[in-house]
Amino acid sequence: MRRLRWWVALSMAALLLALAVPQFSATVALPEPAEQRDCPMGLGLDGPPGAAVVEQQDRQWMYLCFAHQQFGELPDEELLARGAALCDSAVLDEKLTKLLELRCPGLYERNERIYLAARDAEDAEEKRRLAVAKTRCPRRAPIAKPVRRTRAAMWVSTGGIHAWEEGYNGLDYTGRFLTKGKGTVHLTWGTGKGDEAGPVCVTGEAYKERPPKAKGWQRSGELRFHSPTGVLEFFGDGGDPLGDVTVTGAGSYRIRAYVRGVEHAPELTRAEAVKEVLIVVFPTSPR
């Protein structure tokens, strides 16, 4: 965080230094002066808009609108020239970057390519680790004789998995281990800040009668849940969903959740251990 603040300060200092340099003698092609056009200052924007939503021919005067707003009433020529002087600078401040993307031809497109390449690399790594998880997810015996048993490897970035039925939605990141809403169930073992990101092996067991409780798990919880539709599937942030865990259609169920390996789980590529979740569902009386 200190390094990030230092780079932001350095970036802003570079721009202020550029603005303080005497005016360039080179001729700068000016767009229509910003004061002669309607700058979008009354639209609730606290910074320059993204270059992607601004037409190429409008980017220069849009840059001037927000450069004047941020740096005062310097002549348009100076603002354009000093902005151009920073086109090849390494800038980490998001607001300043967006401003320069309006001024510097090709800068937005270049940054977009870098972003997309990083995103694609992240997606590829996620798929790789999910593939490893699928081969290493342990095949354990069920706790009894389920009517249905489903398995899935999920990518979890938010420290939990969730289920919601068609027509119902709503996420709960309150930190409670097992909680519910109308048509939704939330199993949360992490902070929800993304620092627990990784693959998780999930098993679902659906029973017609109450099974014995599972043993050997780190944490467990149980709740009563009314299923409005009779179809309840659990999802992570990526990977495969866990198939329906209900057996008698719409109605009341007990849901038990078990987790293990979620605390300080080793990298899948370096150890056999993986994060595991077991979901057990069986019907119960409405009250």
N, C-alpha and C positions, 0 to 999 in steps of 0.2 A: 504493500500500500504506500509506504514511504517513497519507493522508487517511482510509482505511478504519479504521486503528487509532484515529485521532482521533474518528471518528464513533462507534465502539464504545465508547470511553472516555466520550464525551459521553452516550451512551444510558444506560450503567450509572450515571454520575454523576447523571443525571436521576432514575433510579429510587431511588437511595440518598437523594437530596434529598427526594423525595416521602415516603420512609419516615421521614425525620427531621422532617417537618412535624407540628405538633400534631394530635391526632386530630380528624377532622371531627365537627361536632356533628349533622350530618344523620343521620337514621336509615338504616341499611344493612340490606337484607333478607339474612339469613344463610341459607346452606344448612346441612344437617346438619354439625356440627363435624367437621373432618377427622380429629381424633384418635379419633372414634367409628367411623370406617370404615377399611377396609383400604386404605392407600395402596400403590400398586404399586412400592414401593422395592426389592423383592427380585427384580425381573424383569430385571435387567441394564440398566435405563434410566439413562443418565447425564444426562438432561434430560427435560423434560416431553414427553409424547406429542403427536403432531399432533392438532389439534382435529377433524380429519376422522374419526378413529377413536374419538372420545369422544362419547357421546350428549349432546344439548343439555342435558338435565337433570342431567348429571354433570360438566359442564365447570367449574362453580364450585368444587365440592369438590376436583376434580382440580387446579385452580389453587392452592387452599390447600395441598394436599399438597406441591407442588413449591415454592411460595413459602416455606413453613415450612422446607423443606430448604435453600433458598438463602439466606434472610434471617433465620433464627432464629425463636424462639418469641414473635413479636409476636402480639397478639390478632388473631383472625380479622377483626374489624371493620376494624382498621387496614390489614391486608394487602389486603382487598377494596377499601377506599376509595382507598388509595394506588395500587393497580393501575388503578382506574378513572380516576384523575387522569392516567394516561399513555396512555389509549386513543387520543388524537388526536396523540400524539407521533410524530415520525419516528425509528424505531428500526431500525438496521441489523444489530444483533447477532442471529443466528439463534435462539439459545437463549432470549433475552429476548423476541423476537417470538413464539415458540411459546407462552411462558408467558402473554403478554398476549392471545393469540388465545383462550385458555381463559377469560380473565376478561372480555374486552370483547365484548359481543354484536355480531355482524355483522363483526367485524374479520377473522376467518379468511376468511369469504366474500368480503369486499372484497379482501383480499390475493390470494385465489385468482383473482378476476376480472382483477386486474392482471397476475398471472403468465401466465394463459391468453392475455390480449391480447398480451403481449410474445412469447410462444411462437408465436402465430399470425402475428404480424408477421415473426418470424424465419423461419418456414416459408415465408411468402409471398415473402420476399426470396430465400430459397434456390431456390424454384421459378422466380423471375424470372431469376436468374443462370444457372440450368440451361437455361432456354429460350434465353437469349442464347448460351450455349455451344453448343447444338445447331445454331444458325444459323452459328456462326463456327468450328466444328471443321473444320480443313482436310481436304480430300479428297486424300490423297497416293497416288501410285502404289505398289502393293505391291513388295516387294523382289525377288519372283520371281513364279511362278504358283501361288498358294495353292489348296488344295482348298476351303477355306472362309475367308471374311473377314467379320468382325463388327465393329461399331462401337457405342459407347455414350458418353453424357455422364453422368458421375457427380459427385456431391457428395462431397468428401473433407474430413473434419475432423481425421483422425488422421495425416495425412502419409503415407498409403499405401493400397494396395488389397490385397484378400485373396481367395483361392479356397479353398473347401472342398467336398469331395464328400459326397453324402448318407451320413449315418451317421458322419461324421468332423467334428471341430471343433477349435478351439484357435487363439488369436491370438498373434502374436509381435511385441512392440514393443521388441526388443532394439536397434534402430537399424541392424541389418545390412541392406544394400540388398536382397538377394534371399536368402530362406531358405525352408525347408520343414519340415513335420511329416508325420505319417502322414495322407495324404489331404488335406493343406493346403499352400498356397503363400502366401508373404507378400512383397510388394514394398513396401519402406518407403524413402521419400526424405526424410521430415521427422522432427521430434522426437517426434511423437505427442501433443503438448501442446495441439493445436487452433489454434496460431497460423498454420498453413498452410491454414486452411479456405478452400475455394473449389471451383469446377467444374474438372473434368479431362476431356479428350477421350481416350478409350481405344480403340485399334484392336487386334484380334486376328487373326493370320494363322496358319492351320493348314496344314501341308505333309505330304506323304507321304515326302519326302526332305529331306535337309539343304539349306537355302537358303544363299545368301551372307549375310555379316553386313551389317547396316544401317550406314549412315554418316551423320554429321551430328547425332549425339545427344550430350547432355551427359554422361550416365552410362549404363552398360550392365552387365549381369551374365548369367550362364548357370549352370544346374544340371541335374542328372539328377533325374528325378522318376518314381516309380512310381504310376500311377493305379489305385486298387483297383476303381473302378466304370466308368471310361472316359467319365465326364462331368465336365468341369472348367469351372466358370464363375467369373469374377472379379466381386467386388462392391466398391462403395465404401460410404460412410456414408449415401448417398441417391442418387436418380436411378435410371437403368437398369442392370441387370447386363450384363456382357459375355457373350454366348452361348458355348456349348461350344467349346473350342479343341482338342479331341482329334479324331483322324481314324480310328483303328483300334481303338477300344474300350479295354478295360482292358489295361494293360501299361506298358512303360517309354518315357519321352519325354525329350527335351531341351527346356528352357524358356529362352528368351532374353527379357530385359526391357530396354527402352530408355526413357529419360525425357528431356525437355527442357522449358525454360520454367518449371521448378519453383522456380527461384531468383529471387526478387524479380519475380515475374510481375505485370504491371500489371493494374489492374481491367479486366474485360472490356468495361465500358461506355465506357472511355476509350481502348482500344487494340485492335489486331487480335490481339496476342499472347495465346496461351492455353497452359495446361499440357497437355502431350501425353505419352501413354504408348503404347508399342508392345509387344505380347506376341506372340512367335513360338514356335510349338510344332511339333515334328516327332518321329516315332518314333525310337527308338534300341534297341540291343541291351540285354538285361537287365543285362549286366555290361560 
